[in-house]
């Protein structure tokens, strides 16, 4: 009897976005009859185990990044660069062992640059083919981008979750010439779909919804800001804390309900039905909101000092897709006033390029 082909899926553990956007990929692989093995760490592993309790999993050590509590994060990032490079070398050795021990036929890695192999097809998922460095550290960009290009070329191919052409979301992060020969756009990917689950239709939606995620201590700082301002507002509110692995139970304080995590379909329902959503400007979050056609009542608040999110928030605002405001200037009342007159435009047409990319990969292991 022939054994099913086995695919290892490995998201980075810097925030939950890398884990959430591999959910549709895992679902498609399972639907097509492939055996999926999840390899992750920390909160992403907890999230994926909740989503797919029936799947085999292994713990693949993460990077344990801690950001600054202020807005200047260059020191924190530079401090971890040596360990980041060292970890890439370690995880490459580890992935070779896992491939043999688990009889893996293909590897799909979301932003884990050490998970390439010459033994089986490997895919790198990233929307950041170019890194934006901090002010005063522009000199480092060529060196970092050279590292990314060199690492990317070790993979069989690179999937960029965006659209090609002028109507796109990632901007100069993944649109430039010459475009890497191994990279291809696969369109926006998200764990959500447009249609909300009807089983939640009898649940009263919230007026305000806050979505908190990302590395500490900024995750906690943002959570406290939202709790304080939601309490002051007085509207029925919910805050999703982005802690799927926490044992703490949900708690309610006056008009604000705080939960650690929500199942995918319930999360989509609350996002669609909430009057206003306040969240980080993470790329996966933007993709989720794009797929749900939710942008006219969203406030993006980028993580302070995280250049990628600050760039994306500014790009979304100037493009007319989303309203955004910096954390140090965030006032719910003022943001609501600005949002009421902000003119949002429709998202560009989405193209389902993921299916073709998946077929190309799976054809290599048939």
N, C-alpha and C positions, 0 to 999 in steps of 0.2 A: 504494500500500500504506500503510495507516494505521500511524503510529508509536505505540509504547507510551507511555503516560503516564509521566512521570518524577517521582520523589519524592526530595527531598533530606532526609537524616536527619543531625541535628547534635547530638551529646552534648557537655555541658560537660566540661572536662578537670580538674576538681577530684576526684581519685580515679578509680577505675575503675567505680564503681557506675552512673554515668550512661550509660556505654557498654554495660555488660552488660545493662542492662534494656531497651535498644532492640533487642537481638538478636532477641527473638521478633517484634517489629514488622517488622524487616527481613525475617525469614524469611517472614512472612505476606504481605508485599508481593511478594516474589520468587515465592512460590507462586501468587499471583493474577495473575502476569504483568506486574507493573509493573517499570520500570527504576529501580533504586535507586542513588543517588549518595551516598556517605558523605562528610561534611565534618566533620573533627575535627583534633585536634592531640595531640602528645606521646603518652603511654602509651595513652589511649583510641583514637587512630588506629592504633597498632601492634596493639592487641588486635583491633579490628574488621577490619583487613587480614588478620590470621591466620584469623579466623572466616570471612571472605568474600573470599578471594583473587581471585575472579572479578569482583568488583564494581568499578565506577569509583569513584575517590576523589579528593578535593582536600584540601589542608591549609587549615584555617580556624583562624587564630591563636588560641591560648588565653590564659589570664590569668596564668599563671606565679605562682600564689600560693604563698608560703612561710609556714608557721605558726611559732609560737614553740616553742622547745625546753622552755619551762616550761609552767605551767598557766594563766598569764594571757595571753590571746590578744587582748584587746580592742585593745591598741595596734597589733598586726599587722593586724587586720581594718580598723580605722579608717584606718590608713595607706594601705590599698589601695582604699578606697571611691572617692576621686576618680578613680583610674585605671579602676576598675570601671565607673563611670558613663560615663567617656570612651570606654571600649572598647565599651560598649553602643551608643553613637552611631556609632562606627566600623564595627562589625559590621553595623549596620542598612544603612549605605551599601554595605557589601561584599555583603550578601545580595541587595540589589536588582540589583547588577551580575551576581552569580552566576546569579540567576534568568533574566536575559536571555541571558547567554552560554551557559548550559547548558540553556536551554529547559526550566526546571523548572516543573512543574504544581502542586506542593504542597510545603510544608516542615514537617517534624516536628522540633521543637527540644526537647531535654531540658535545661531550666534555663539556656538562653541567651536572655536577655530582649531582645536586640537583633534577633532573627531574625524579625521580623514584616514583613508586606508588605500593601499594598492591592491588589497585582497578582494574587496567588494565595492560596488558602487556607493558613493557617499554624496550627500547633498548638504549644502550650507544654505540656510534661510537667513537672509538679512536685508534690511531696507537701508542700511548704512554702509555703502561702499566707499564713502568718504567720511572722515571724522572732522567735526568742527572743534578746534581747540580753543582754549581760553585766551582772552585778551592778554597780551604779553608773552604768550606761548605759541604764537603763530609759526615760529621757526620750527616747532616740533611736527607740524602737520605733514610735511613731505616724508618724514621718517615713519610716522604712524601709518600713513596711507600706503607707503611702500610695504610695510609689514602686512597690512590687510590684503593687498593685492597678491603678495607672495603666498599668504595663507590660503586665500581663495583659490588660487591656481592648483593647490594640492587636492582639491575636491573634484569629483566627477563633473559637477555642475553647481551653479548658485541660483537659487530662486529669490527674486526680488518681489515682495508683496506690494505691488503698485502698478500703475498704468504707464506705458510709454507715451511720449508726446508731451505737448505743453500743458494739457489738463491732467495734472498728477498731484500727489500729496506730499511726497518726500523731497521734491525740489532738488537742490544741488547735492543732497545726501546720496542720491543714486541716479542722477541724470547729468551726464557729462560725456565729453569725448576725449579720448576713445573709450567706448563702453567695453568692459571686460568681455572677452570672447566666450567665457564659460557662463556668463550671467544671462538670465532671461526674466522678463516681467511675467508674473503669474496673476496679476490683478489683486485687489483687496481680499484678504482672507480673514474670516472671523468665526468664532464659535456660534454666533447668532445667525438667524435668518429673519427675513422680513415679517413673517407671520408669527404673532405671539400665540402662546398656547392657550386654548380656550378654557382649560381647566382652572385658570386663574381669573376668569372674567367676573367671578362673584366676589373677588377680593378688592377691597377699597384701595385705590392707588394713593400714593403720597403726593403732597404738594411739592415738597423739596426732596431731592435725593442727592446725597454726597457719596462719591466713590473714591476711596483712599487706597493707595498702593505705593509700592516702591521701597527702596532701602531706608533703614533708619539712619539718623533720627528724624529725617524730614517726613516720613510717613506719620509718625506720632504728632509732630508739630502741626501738620495739615489737619489731622483728625481733631485736635483740640480747637483749632481755629473754627472748623465747621460746627462742632458741637456748640461752642460759645455763640456763634452768630445765628445758628438755627434756633437755639433756645430764645434768643432775643427776638427773632422774627415771629415766633409763636405758631407758625404753620405746622401742620402734621408732616413730620419729616422722618427720613430714614438715612442712615449712614452705613455703607458697606465698608468694613474696616480692612478688607484685603488680607485676612489672616485665616486661611482655610485650615491650618494645622493647629490653631489655638483651641484649648479646652475650655476657655472662658465662654460662658453662655451669653446669649443676647441680653441686653439690658435696656430699660426704658426710663428716661428722665424727662418728666413733663411731656412735652410734645415730640421728643426726639427718641426714635428707636435705633439702637446700634446693634448690628449683626456682624459676625466675623466673616461670613461667606454666604452666598446664595447659589442654588443650582442654576444651571445655564438658562433654562426656560423661564424660571421665575425672575432672574436678573433682567432678562430681556423685557419681560412684561412690565416691571417697575420702571425701567429706563424709558420705554415707549409711552407709558401712561403718566409719568411724573410731569408736573408743570414746568419745573426747572431742574436741571441736572448740573451739579458742580463736580468737576473731576480734574485729574491731572491731564497734561498734554502728551501722554505717552502715545507712541505710534500705533500700538495695538488698540488702545482705547479709541483713537481716531478712526481706525478701520472698523471697530465694532459699531461706532455711532454712524459711520457711513453706510454699513450694511442695513442698519435699522432705520435709515433715512431720518435720523434724529440730529438736527443741528440748529434749528431755529430757537430752541430754548435751552441751550447748553452754554456753560461758562467754563472755559479751559483755564486752569491755573498751573503753569509749568513749575516743576520742581526747581527751586532757586539754585542757580549756579550750574544746572545741568544744561549744557549748551544745546544739545539736541532738542530737548523739550522747549527751550526758549526760542530756538529757531522755528520749530514746528508751530508753536503757538502764534508767533508773529506772522508766519506764512499763512496760516489758516485765517487769521484775522484780516490781513491785507487782501487775501484772495476772496474774502466774503463767505467762506465756508462756516467759520465759527467765530463767536466773540471770545476774546481772551483778556486776561488781566493778570498782572504779576501778584505774587503772594503778599509782598510787603504793602501793596496798595489795595488789597482785596477788602472790600466792604460789600456785604450782601445787598444792602439797600441801594448803594450807588451802582452796583453791577446790574441789579434788576432794572433800574432806570435806564442805564445804557443799553441793556439788552432789548428793552421795549422799542427802541428806535433803530436798533442795528438791523441792517438789511442783509439777510442771508440769501445766498444764491443756491440753486440746486446743484447737487453733486454731478460730476461727469458720469456719462454712461459707463457702467461696469462691464468688464469682459471676463467671462469665465475661462481664464487661461490655465487655471490650476489643473483641470482635468487632463489637458494635453501634456502638461509637465509630469503629472503622475503617470500617465500612460507611457511616456518616454522612459521614465525611471524603471517602472515595473517590467517593461519589455526587456530590459537588460538582465533581469534575474529569472526570466521564464525558463 
